[in-house]
Amino acid sequence: MTAEPPHILVVDDDTRLRALLKKYLSDQGFRVTVAGDAREARERLGGLAFDLIICDIMMPGESGLDLTRSLRAESRVPILLLTAMGEPRDRIAGLELGADDYLPKPFEPRELVLRVQSILRRAPAEDSPRLVRLGRLRFDLDRRLLLRGSEEIRLTAAESDLLAALGERAGEAVSRDELSQQPAAEGSGRAVDVQITRLRRKIEADPRFPRYLQTVRGRGYLLRPD
């Protein structure tokens, strides 16, 4: 299990700027996901946890200020607002709504990185997500999500329970009998075998020769993450 670099969500309707910010921030070691508007941002937030949001104020439909207001009602995730508007009242409005910082356009990319780093240092300490890395995939033990980048790979309840049970004891063989006691399991070793086969199809490059989800003869199954 490993904690990954800070994950940033960039929300801006300017396609070129989104691409530039994603490349620059990625080059600086951050994980970056992008959204073109508030609606798309909500979709991203519904399936992923972020350490910081960089959000443009002037967007069609729901503005960055509106998004900031609604997010603050339910989340403490740090928010850095970007805007071409440079008047003090605009900056004050964003800060009053709960934004952590404000950066007028145009700006130097290096200044943006310094602002981001400063915000992350000030952010309240929260538990890092417990992640099991399986090649290009990662499994969030707390949220029971299997992800490839920002894409969620659908798991059934039984598959999710099995992967979580194995992930909690990564590197240790877990018996079929124990695995059959998971809440969504059907209560038999044969049912566990079937679910394991299905899981391998989702996480292994070649399910016939599993790299991560291994059978331990006479003992059960073992998850061996990277």
Secondary structure, 3 states (H helix, E strand, C coil): CCCCCCEEEEECCCHHHHHHHHHHHHHCCCEEEEECCHHHHHHHHHHCCCCEEEEECCCCCCCHHHHHHHHHCCCCCCEEEEECCCCHHHHHHHHHCCCCEEEECCCCHHHHHHHHHHHHHHCCCCCCCCEEEECCEEEECCCCEEEECCEEECCCHHHHHHHHHHHHCCCCCECHHHHCCCCCCCCCHHHHHHHHHHHHHHHCCCCCCCCCEEEECCCEEEECCC
